[in-house]
Amino acid sequence: MSAVTTPPIDLYYWTTPNGWKASIMLEECGLPYRMIPVNIGKGAQTAPEFLAVSPLGKIPVIVDPDGPGAAPITVFESNAILQYLGRKTGLLYPSEERARIAVDIWLSWQAANFGPTLGQTHHFRIYASDKIPYAIERFTAATTKLYAALDAQLGRHAHVAGEAYSIADIAILPWAKMWERQGQDIAGFPNVAAWIERLKARPAVQRGFRLKPDADEPPGSGPRN
Protein backbone atom coordinates (compact mmCIF):
# COMPACT_ATOMS: atom_id res chain seq x y z
CA MET A 1 0.00 0.00 0.00
CA SER A 2 1.42 3.38 -0.99
CA ALA A 3 1.84 6.12 1.61
CA VAL A 4 -0.65 8.96 1.66
CA THR A 5 0.96 12.15 0.39
CA THR A 6 -0.07 15.39 2.08
CA PRO A 7 -0.82 18.01 -0.59
CA PRO A 8 1.22 21.19 -0.21
CA ILE A 9 -0.24 24.42 1.09
CA ASP A 10 0.05 27.35 -1.31
CA LEU A 11 1.73 30.33 0.35
CA TYR A 12 1.26 33.67 -1.39
CA TYR A 13 4.25 35.53 -0.07
CA TRP A 14 6.66 38.42 -0.11
CA THR A 15 9.55 39.28 2.19
CA THR A 16 7.76 41.47 4.73
CA PRO A 17 7.23 41.07 8.48
CA ASN A 18 3.76 39.67 7.86
CA GLY A 19 5.01 37.37 5.12
CA TRP A 20 7.73 36.03 7.42
CA LYS A 21 5.13 35.13 10.05
CA ALA A 22 3.55 32.64 7.65
CA SER A 23 6.81 31.19 6.31
CA ILE A 24 8.20 30.71 9.83
CA MET A 25 5.02 29.02 11.05
CA LEU A 26 4.91 26.66 8.09
CA GLU A 27 8.52 25.72 8.76
CA GLU A 28 7.87 25.25 12.48
CA CYS A 29 4.92 22.97 11.72
CA GLY A 30 6.84 20.95 9.14
CA LEU A 31 3.98 21.21 6.67
CA PRO A 32 4.67 20.86 2.94
CA TYR A 33 4.09 24.10 1.07
CA ARG A 34 4.91 25.84 -2.15
CA MET A 35 5.66 29.52 -2.28
CA ILE A 36 3.91 31.72 -4.83
CA PRO A 37 5.64 35.12 -4.92
CA VAL A 38 3.58 38.31 -4.93
CA ASN A 39 5.90 41.21 -5.73
CA ILE A 40 4.22 44.04 -3.86
CA GLY A 41 6.94 46.43 -5.04
CA LYS A 42 5.66 45.97 -8.60
CA GLY A 43 1.97 46.01 -7.72
CA ALA A 44 1.40 42.26 -8.12
CA GLN A 45 -1.01 42.40 -5.18
CA THR A 46 -3.53 44.11 -7.47
CA ALA A 47 -3.47 41.32 -10.08
CA PRO A 48 -6.93 39.78 -10.58
CA GLU A 49 -5.64 36.26 -9.88
CA PHE A 50 -4.30 37.40 -6.51
CA LEU A 51 -7.39 39.40 -5.59
CA ALA A 52 -9.34 36.20 -6.17
CA VAL A 53 -7.67 34.73 -3.07
CA SER A 54 -7.02 37.95 -1.12
CA PRO A 55 -9.91 40.42 -1.47
CA LEU A 56 -7.91 43.25 0.14
CA GLY A 57 -4.82 42.56 -1.95
CA LYS A 58 -2.59 41.82 1.03
CA ILE A 59 -0.02 39.12 1.70
CA PRO A 60 0.35 36.57 3.14
CA VAL A 61 -2.39 34.19 2.09
CA ILE A 62 -2.47 30.43 2.38
CA VAL A 63 -4.64 28.01 0.45
CA ASP A 64 -4.81 24.66 2.20
CA PRO A 65 -6.22 21.89 -0.03
CA ASP A 66 -6.68 19.75 3.08
CA GLY A 67 -8.69 22.12 5.24
CA PRO A 68 -11.49 21.38 7.71
CA GLY A 69 -13.62 18.48 6.54
CA ALA A 70 -10.89 17.61 4.03
CA ALA A 71 -12.07 20.54 1.89
CA PRO A 72 -9.88 23.39 0.60
CA ILE A 73 -9.76 26.59 2.61
CA THR A 74 -8.26 30.03 1.96
CA VAL A 75 -6.95 31.98 4.95
CA PHE A 76 -5.71 35.57 4.80
CA GLU A 77 -4.54 37.97 7.54
CA SER A 78 -1.22 36.87 8.99
CA ASN A 79 -2.34 36.26 12.57
CA ALA A 80 -5.37 34.30 11.38
CA ILE A 81 -2.93 32.13 9.42
CA LEU A 82 -0.90 31.53 12.59
CA GLN A 83 -4.02 30.56 14.52
CA TYR A 84 -5.29 28.31 11.75
CA LEU A 85 -2.01 26.44 11.41
CA GLY A 86 -1.72 26.18 15.18
CA ARG A 87 -5.15 24.57 15.42
CA LYS A 88 -4.52 22.35 12.40
CA THR A 89 -1.30 20.90 13.79
CA GLY A 90 -1.73 21.32 17.54
CA LEU A 91 1.59 23.19 17.60
CA LEU A 92 2.52 26.52 19.23
CA TYR A 93 -1.11 27.45 20.01
CA PRO A 94 -2.04 25.94 23.38
CA SER A 95 -5.36 24.20 23.88
CA GLU A 96 -5.57 25.03 27.59
CA GLU A 97 -7.90 28.02 27.85
CA ARG A 98 -5.84 30.37 30.01
CA ALA A 99 -2.70 29.75 27.98
CA ARG A 100 -4.60 30.30 24.73
CA ILE A 101 -6.09 33.55 26.03
CA ALA A 102 -2.59 34.80 26.86
CA VAL A 103 -1.48 34.03 23.31
CA ASP A 104 -4.56 35.72 21.85
CA ILE A 105 -3.94 38.85 23.96
CA TRP A 106 -0.44 39.26 22.56
CA LEU A 107 -1.58 38.48 19.02
CA SER A 108 -4.10 41.30 19.39
CA TRP A 109 -1.40 43.57 20.85
CA GLN A 110 0.76 42.91 17.83
CA ALA A 111 -2.04 43.46 15.33
CA ALA A 112 -3.49 46.56 16.98
CA ASN A 113 -0.37 48.25 18.34
CA PHE A 114 3.07 46.86 17.54
CA GLY A 115 2.65 46.17 13.83
CA PRO A 116 0.74 49.33 12.84
CA THR A 117 2.96 51.67 14.87
CA LEU A 118 6.20 50.13 13.66
CA GLY A 119 4.83 50.15 10.12
CA GLN A 120 4.25 53.90 10.35
CA THR A 121 7.72 54.34 11.80
CA HIS A 122 9.20 52.45 8.84
CA HIS A 123 7.17 54.60 6.45
CA PHE A 124 8.10 58.01 7.81
CA ARG A 125 11.73 57.19 8.60
CA ILE A 126 12.57 55.26 5.42
CA TYR A 127 9.98 55.25 2.66
CA ALA A 128 8.31 58.67 2.72
CA SER A 129 9.72 61.00 0.07
CA ASP A 130 9.10 63.97 2.36
CA LYS A 131 10.77 63.59 5.74
CA ILE A 132 8.33 65.10 8.24
CA PRO A 133 10.07 65.65 11.59
CA TYR A 134 6.85 65.64 13.62
CA ALA A 135 5.71 62.30 12.17
CA ILE A 136 9.16 60.72 12.55
CA GLU A 137 9.47 61.85 16.17
CA ARG A 138 5.90 60.89 17.06
CA PHE A 139 6.02 57.35 15.70
CA THR A 140 9.59 56.70 16.84
CA ALA A 141 8.62 57.70 20.38
CA ALA A 142 5.49 55.54 20.24
CA THR A 143 7.63 52.63 19.03
CA THR A 144 9.98 53.10 21.97
CA LYS A 145 7.06 52.81 24.40
CA LEU A 146 5.96 49.56 22.77
CA TYR A 147 9.46 48.11 23.01
CA ALA A 148 9.49 49.07 26.69
CA ALA A 149 6.23 47.17 27.23
CA LEU A 150 7.58 44.14 25.38
CA ASP A 151 10.83 44.28 27.34
CA ALA A 152 8.92 44.33 30.62
CA GLN A 153 6.87 41.30 29.58
CA LEU A 154 10.00 39.41 28.54
CA GLY A 155 11.56 40.29 31.88
CA ARG A 156 8.76 38.35 33.55
CA HIS A 157 8.55 35.42 31.16
CA ALA A 158 10.83 33.51 28.79
CA HIS A 159 8.47 34.15 25.88
CA VAL A 160 5.88 36.74 24.97
CA ALA A 161 2.78 34.87 26.16
CA GLY A 162 4.41 32.96 29.01
CA GLU A 163 7.14 30.39 29.43
CA ALA A 164 6.42 28.47 26.22
CA TYR A 165 7.31 29.52 22.68
CA SER A 166 4.11 30.21 20.74
CA ILE A 167 2.59 31.89 17.73
CA ALA A 168 2.63 35.13 19.74
CA ASP A 169 6.43 35.11 19.47
CA ILE A 170 6.23 34.38 15.74
CA ALA A 171 3.83 37.31 15.26
CA ILE A 172 6.12 39.81 16.97
CA LEU A 173 9.65 38.68 16.04
CA PRO A 174 9.65 39.75 12.36
CA TRP A 175 8.83 43.31 13.40
CA ALA A 176 11.14 43.40 16.41
CA LYS A 177 14.20 42.16 14.51
CA MET A 178 14.05 45.35 12.42
CA TRP A 179 14.65 47.63 15.41
CA GLU A 180 17.45 49.57 13.72
CA ARG A 181 15.10 50.73 10.95
CA GLN A 182 12.77 51.99 13.67
CA GLY A 183 15.38 54.21 15.31
CA GLN A 184 15.62 52.08 18.44
CA ASP A 185 18.61 51.36 20.68
CA ILE A 186 18.20 47.66 21.43
CA ALA A 187 20.70 47.94 24.29
CA GLY A 188 17.96 49.74 26.18
CA PHE A 189 15.76 46.64 25.89
CA PRO A 190 18.03 43.79 27.01
CA ASN A 191 15.21 41.28 27.43
CA VAL A 192 13.99 41.92 23.90
CA ALA A 193 17.54 41.68 22.55
CA ALA A 194 18.13 38.30 24.22
CA TRP A 195 14.73 36.99 23.09
CA ILE A 196 15.42 38.01 19.47
CA GLU A 197 18.72 36.13 19.48
CA ARG A 198 17.17 33.02 21.05
CA LEU A 199 14.42 32.89 18.45
CA LYS A 200 16.77 33.61 15.54
CA ALA A 201 18.76 30.54 16.58
CA ARG A 202 15.79 28.26 15.89
CA PRO A 203 16.32 26.34 12.62
CA ALA A 204 12.70 26.81 11.49
CA VAL A 205 12.92 30.56 12.10
CA GLN A 206 16.12 30.71 10.07
CA ARG A 207 14.48 28.83 7.20
CA GLY A 208 11.42 31.06 7.33
CA PHE A 209 13.51 34.21 7.12
CA ARG A 210 15.64 32.77 4.29
CA LEU A 211 12.66 32.15 2.01
CA LYS A 212 13.34 34.42 -0.96
CA PRO A 213 11.02 34.88 -3.93
CA ASP A 214 12.11 35.54 -7.50
CA ALA A 215 11.29 39.21 -8.00
CA ASP A 216 10.47 38.66 -11.67
CA GLU A 217 7.92 35.91 -11.11
CA PRO A 218 4.26 36.96 -11.02
CA PRO A 219 1.71 35.47 -8.63
CA GLY A 220 0.40 32.13 -9.78
CA SER A 221 3.40 31.41 -12.00
CA GLY A 222 4.28 28.15 -10.32
CA PRO A 223 5.50 26.38 -7.21
CA ARG A 224 8.51 27.59 -5.27
CA ASN A 225 10.14 26.00 -2.27
Summary of the structure (lengths in Angstrom):
residues: 225
radius of gyration: 18.0
end to end distance: 28.0
largest distance: 67.4
contacts: 698
relative contact order: 0.18
helix: 57%
strand: 9%
